[in-house]
Amino acid sequence: MTIPTEPIGSIPRPAYLLAGLGDFAEGRIDAEALAALEARALAETISRFEETGSPVLTDGEQGKQSFATYPLAGSDSLAPDGVVIPFADGHTRQLPKLTAGPFRYQRYADEYLTRAKKATEKPVKQAVIAASAIGLVYPPDGIEGYSQEQFLADLVDEAAADIRRSLDAGADSVQIDFTEGRLSLKLDPSGGLLRSFVELNNRVLDRFTDEERQKIGVHTCPGGDQDSVHSLDVDYADLLPTLFQLKTGRVYVQLASEPDPDRVLAIIADSLRPDQRVFVGVVDPIDPVVETAEQVRDRVLTAARHLPPDRLGTCDDCGFSPFADDTSTSRDIAFAKIAARVEGTRLAAEALGLS
């Protein structure tokens, strides 16, 4: 037995791809030319991922401009003035707003997975956005002729199809990005909004068997964009017991940037269900200092004091660039941190007598 270790998802895009995205937006290149740049970036990303020794890869989200809104790209039923997400440094991100139904995904994540699997023999995991995040595009004042109940029924169908298609395409696992979970407690400290998010996501997860849910995970973090966060000040004690009620076999928890990891690990130990494995974050994508393998090892050993080794894994705290225009972290730093995570996890497994 060893300790599994996995990336969370996004890798900073190379400069030529960022330039290409700008050229495409301004009409200077066509979709075919942009696709060629994305294919080049994907091949380079997979190659560098393999060099880190990572046992599981992702596509680095090189083909996504946003981890949150990829299913909506190309829809003609959206307005730009949706929910605004504020970050601690003052910058914001804004979701689009749905203007008409019926709601349908325009793109599914298996498209990215299939491309990545052609570029490597290693297992590839696939990140998808949570139904609860996409649910925020429905306007508070409703849509005439298309009720929220109808929208949510369509959304559950689409979110379940997104996961199903990735599993059927051979994903090693499917990770549901749920960054809005912690943020919801800033918007509604009572926890009512969080519980509604979990209920909605469980409607999606109910479409899968117990065996399939062992390959489905959920990721929580306080956001990680342009070296800032949106909800790190929310107490994990208010989030984690409810988060672990999600019907997933894997839970990926940001931990390296937490000020009191032992306290958080104690909460995890109390919340972890018998059918779940928790992957704890051991590198911080926002910190420009690259962790050493020994630092990672020590963080894993701290986690192992609270959690059984056979229920433990490691991951990055968050993706390194969930939005394509985030250039706050370089590709070199991202891959150096991933390499440290892989080696540090190996050292921890060795210290625990697991390898």
VENHU-V593347 format. One record per residue. N is the residue number from 0. SS is DSSP state (h for helix, s for strand, l for the rest). PSI is psi in whole degrees, 0 to 359 (999 if undefined). OMEGA is omega in whole degrees, 0 to 359 (NA if undefined). Layout:
BEGIN
[[N SS PSI OMEGA] [N SS PSI OMEGA]]
END
This chain:
BEGIN
[[0 l 145 174] [1 l 184 179] [2 l 118 180] [3 s 149 179] [4 s 137 186] [5 s 148 170] [6 l 162 176] [7 l 320 178] [8 l 271 195] [9 l 145 175] [10 l 139 178] [11 l 139 181] [12 l 147 177] [13 l 159 185] [14 h 322 182] [15 h 329 178] [16 h 320 177] [17 h 319 177] [18 h 320 180] [19 h 322 177] [20 h 319 177] [21 h 318 179] [22 h 321 179] [23 h 317 180] [24 h 328 181] [25 l 2 177] [26 l 14 182] [27 l 339 174] [28 l 160 181] [29 l 178 184] [30 h 326 180] [31 h 318 179] [32 h 320 177] [33 h 319 179] [34 h 324 178] [35 h 320 177] [36 h 319 178] [37 h 320 179] [38 h 319 177] [39 h 315 180] [40 h 321 179] [41 h 313 180] [42 h 317 179] [43 h 322 181] [44 h 316 179] [45 h 317 180] [46 h 316 181] [47 h 325 174] [48 h 315 180] [49 h 324 180] [50 h 334 179] [51 l 347 185] [52 l 8 182] [53 l 127 181] [54 l 341 179] [55 s 139 183] [56 s 168 165] [57 l 174 177] [58 l 0 181] [59 l 7 181] [60 l 36 182] [61 l 335 181] [62 l 3 180] [63 l 134 171] [64 l 338 179] [65 s 132 177] [66 l 336 188] [67 l 327 191] [68 l 13 180] [69 h 327 181] [70 h 346 187] [71 h 349 186] [72 l 124 179] [73 l 356 180] [74 l 141 176] [75 l 16 180] [76 l 38 182] [77 s 146 169] [78 s 156 186] [79 l 351 191] [80 l 59 179] [81 l 202 183] [82 l 135 178] [83 s 131 179] [84 s 111 181] [85 s 142 177] [86 l 162 188] [87 l 331 181] [88 l 1 177] [89 l 345 178] [90 l 161 183] [91 s 161 167] [92 s 145 182] [93 s 131 176] [94 l 156 173] [95 l 172 179] [96 s 132 179] [97 s 137 182] [98 l 345 182] [99 l 156 175] [100 l 177 0] [101 l 154 183] [102 l 132 176] [103 l 143 171] [104 l 142 175] [105 l 338 182] [106 l 142 180] [107 l 153 188] [108 l 339 181] [109 h 340 176] [110 h 316 180] [111 h 320 180] [112 h 313 183] [113 h 319 178] [114 h 317 182] [115 h 320 182] [116 h 333 177] [117 l 343 185] [118 l 358 184] [119 l 156 173] [120 l 352 182] [121 l 160 176] [122 s 144 180] [123 s 127 173] [124 l 159 182] [125 s 128 175] [126 s 140 174] [127 s 159 179] [128 s 145 180] [129 l 147 175] [130 h 325 182] [131 h 329 177] [132 h 315 179] [133 h 330 179] [134 h 338 181] [135 h 350 181] [136 h 346 179] [137 l 127 187] [138 l 145 181] [139 l 330 181] [140 l 9 174] [141 l 179 178] [142 s 125 182] [143 l 127 179] [144 l 2 181] [145 s 94 186] [146 l 162 177] [147 h 325 178] [148 h 318 177] [149 h 317 179] [150 h 313 183] [151 h 323 177] [152 h 316 178] [153 h 320 180] [154 h 315 179] [155 h 318 177] [156 h 314 184] [157 h 317 180] [158 h 321 177] [159 h 320 178] [160 h 323 179] [161 h 314 178] [162 h 313 182] [163 h 315 181] [164 h 322 179] [165 h 319 176] [166 h 315 181] [167 h 332 180] [168 l 1 174] [169 l 23 177] [170 l 136 174] [171 l 323 172] [172 l 166 177] [173 s 125 183] [174 s 122 178] [175 s 118 179] [176 s 122 189] [177 l 46 181] [178 l 336 179] [179 h 348 179] [180 h 307 180] [181 h 322 179] [182 h 327 183] [183 h 332 181] [184 h 342 171] [185 h 322 181] [186 h 327 183] [187 l 87 182] [188 l 344 179] [189 l 340 182] [190 l 358 181] [191 h 318 179] [192 h 318 177] [193 h 314 181] [194 h 324 178] [195 h 324 176] [196 h 313 181] [197 h 319 179] [198 h 316 179] [199 h 314 180] [200 h 327 177] [201 h 333 173] [202 h 323 176] [203 h 312 184] [204 h 336 177] [205 l 345 179] [206 l 357 186] [207 l 155 178] [208 l 166 176] [209 h 319 180] [210 h 317 179] [211 h 323 181] [212 h 342 174] [213 l 340 178] [214 l 5 180] [215 s 132 179] [216 s 169 176] [217 s 139 180] [218 s 132 175] [219 s 140 173] [220 l 169 180] [221 l 26 186] [222 l 153 178] [223 l 90 187] [224 s 126 180] [225 l 44 178] [226 l 30 178] [227 s 169 182] [228 l 166 179] [229 l 349 185] [230 l 30 179] [231 l 338 181] [232 l 356 176] [233 l 129 183] [234 l 126 177] [235 h 334 180] [236 h 335 179] [237 h 341 183] [238 h 310 195] [239 h 317 179] [240 h 325 178] [241 h 321 180] [242 h 318 183] [243 l 359 172] [244 l 350 174] [245 l 141 188] [246 l 59 177] [247 l 154 178] [248 l 347 182] [249 s 142 177] [250 s 125 181] [251 s 117 190] [252 s 122 172] [253 l 127 183] [254 l 329 186] [255 l 327 182] [256 l 6 178] [257 l 138 182] [258 l 336 183] [259 l 76 185] [260 h 326 180] [261 h 320 178] [262 h 316 180] [263 h 318 180] [264 h 325 176] [265 h 321 177] [266 h 317 178] [267 h 314 181] [268 h 324 179] [269 h 336 187] [270 h 337 186] [271 l 127 178] [272 l 158 183] [273 l 337 183] [274 l 15 185] [275 l 148 169] [276 s 139 179] [277 s 131 175] [278 s 117 183] [279 s 140 178] [280 s 129 182] [281 s 357 171] [282 s 147 185] [283 l 109 182] [284 l 336 182] [285 l 331 180] [286 l 121 182] [287 l 345 180] [288 l 127 179] [289 l 126 178] [290 l 148 172] [291 l 160 176] [292 h 327 180] [293 h 322 175] [294 h 316 178] [295 h 314 178] [296 h 314 183] [297 h 324 177] [298 h 322 178] [299 h 318 180] [300 h 326 174] [301 h 315 179] [302 h 323 182] [303 h 345 174] [304 l 340 182] [305 l 332 190] [306 l 142 176] [307 l 136 182] [308 h 331 181] [309 h 0 176] [310 h 13 189] [311 s 140 170] [312 s 176 178] [313 s 158 180] [314 s 178 169] [315 s 155 178] [316 l 314 184] [317 l 177 168] [318 l 157 184] [319 l 341 181] [320 l 74 185] [321 l 339 173] [322 s 136 189] [323 l 330 184] [324 l 5 179] [325 l 107 181] [326 l 21 184] [327 l 340 178] [328 l 137 181] [329 l 160 175] [330 h 321 181] [331 h 316 179] [332 h 318 180] [333 h 312 182] [334 h 329 176] [335 h 320 178] [336 h 320 178] [337 h 317 178] [338 h 320 177] [339 h 320 178] [340 h 316 181] [341 h 311 182] [342 h 319 179] [343 h 323 176] [344 h 320 177] [345 h 316 179] [346 h 321 179] [347 h 317 178] [348 h 321 178] [349 h 316 180] [350 h 330 180] [351 l 2 179] [352 l 29 183] [353 l 354 181] [354 l 999 NA]]
END
